[in-house]
């Protein structure tokens, strides 16, 4: 495995852990109601849910009578719906999802199978039947018209006419019979191969494969149940352990048990003495429990959170969602755009924000914001009218000016954060990292910034160069922060970069104990632990 591949896999793993911060996704706009779809299947993200419904309507239930998986209550249809939603959440496109499912189940799973060597006869048969019938009828009429005799008045003429009819009867009969044969043949092919209510011919051959998928689905359900039970047991044994209550909330959310999730988060809130981040999780859980509606209690929590921390991401999202549900579309866009401007370039929720902002603009008949411009710094906005060459020069000058000012005012944390964003825009990653180190050191209670800095370093491919510095910063965080999966992952990663194998092993072992057994993330961590030198 190349160094680039290792960095890519590790970065992907880190992003998954960061996404655990938003474990249930942003609170949802209300998606259209489903027929067979159950509430626990629905995705929190309304745009992804709409895509999932559209894809489900294109896929055939393999054990039903001409139903899509969107309409079917069959277990196999539920499994396919779950597979579609899982792939959507990993970022796969609609075409990639359809292609993957088609490769597993064959063309029959598509309600509109593609034209291929295997299906061209099915597609062309109706055309051939119509063309064949038209040709037969045309030839018959033409022959009849050409050979029609002139009227005869004499008895002899009548005899001649009768003889001519007899001569024409045999070939005309052949042609009619041929036309009927074509129709019968086409009908037979349709009844045998093409009728939509017929079960898939190779289904019996795939019985073992389908049974395996059912077993996988059952195993996944069992794993979720086991994780939930283990989390409950952990809170019983360690009632003062914050991470145990957060893990219970996560396990409950994955099972769709909003009431247990809210209770667990309420206990966690008491343990943290009212942390805004936990309050935001509770507000989000309340909204999901209400079918995506930001309820009055949730709104009160959001207002309280934003008064304490105006930049709390969950609260900002829910605030925009509440405005959207009140049909205050411009206010919703403004709040979401503010969150967008605060978010890191690789934040996992950016795509969701863009889609929801676009929907609000469409529903309110408003101009869609320029997302590229929103991600630029204030300096870029001020000089946007300049030619490109002058823009880069001016941006660099202004950034250097900000850096010079911060040397005289080193305690200006917001200034260092702004400088870091500016360096990011300019592609000056080492300078961005240096600015983030200063900002993080000025407020070690901002755990999220330290985690983000660790992620930036990892993705830059410079882990070994910064391992000691970021490792020391991670060690200075509060004990509650060190119980979080993100801290455990990064501490292990940078310990390994420094050659501290045992610290890496202990950090990743602690992380592994908090992950659902058998999950993909747990398997990756197990692989990393197994690869550690003795």
C-alpha angles and dihedrals in degrees: 000000000000124000090248091053092049091050091048094051092045092047090051090051090050092051090052089054091048089050087057084075086069093036097159097035126240116316110276137246109230111277122209113276117261130218104215094011113106124215095249091056095059119104119234091226107080095205093052090046091053089051090048091053092048092050092046090056089058095053125081123227102238095211100040138082104264097313130141118235087248090066100036129095093195117125092237090054090051090051091052091048089053091048091051092051093045091053091047090054090054090058100256118156123240091253092050092051094049091046093051093049091044090053090052100044104021132240092304092074089067114082086210104039116204123252106261141140088277097049105031092098090053091051096042099043095083090048092047092048093051092044092047092048092048092050093049093048092045094050091046093052092044093050092046092050095047095049099041105126126225114261113273122208100186126079089242090054091052090054091051090051092051091051091050091052091052091050091052096043098075099053093039089051089051091053094049090047090050091052091050090048091054091052093047091048092049091047091050092050090050094049092047102039115006109044108119094217093060117104118247109277096222093046093103090051089056096048091112091049093050091046088053091053090049088050091050091051091049090048091051091051090047091050091052090049092048092049090049092049092047091049091051090050091049092055090050092051096039108028092167095051108110094196091054091057092045090051090051090051090050093048091048092049091053089053092047092245099142096169094057089044092054093047091050092048091048089056090047089051090056091049091053093044093241105324109190091224091060091046088054091052090053092049090050093049090050090052093049090048088054092055095263097313116131099230127208094260090048091050091051090052091048092052090049092049095049091049088058098036116012091189099054102133101212092047091048091051093048091046090056091045091053089052090049091052089051087053089243089137099169091051090049091051092048093052094045092046089054090053089046091055091050096049125098116251091251097041107142094226097058094094091051091050092051092050094048093045090050090050092050090050091050095046092047094043089238133142114273110243121245102248094189091056091047091059092054122094124254088257092059092049092053094054100035091117093060123096114270096254092051092045093061092046093048093046091051091050093050092047091050088049091053090049090051092050091051090057086064093040103036094161094064097110095176088052091055091049090050090048090051091052090049092052089049091055090049091049092241096140099169090052090046090053092049091051092048091052091056093046092047093049090053092062117021090176088074095087092168093062092052091050090048090050090051089052093049091052092048093051091047089063091234099111095130093049093054100029097107095044097046091040091056090048092050090050090056094060121106120273091250090058091052090060092061119102092232092057092046092052097048094042089055092046096051093040088057090048088057092047094251095139098170093051089050091049094049093046094050093042089056089048092049092053090059096049125089108266113253095015118139091247092051090050091052092050090048089053091051092049091048090051093055114112116248 
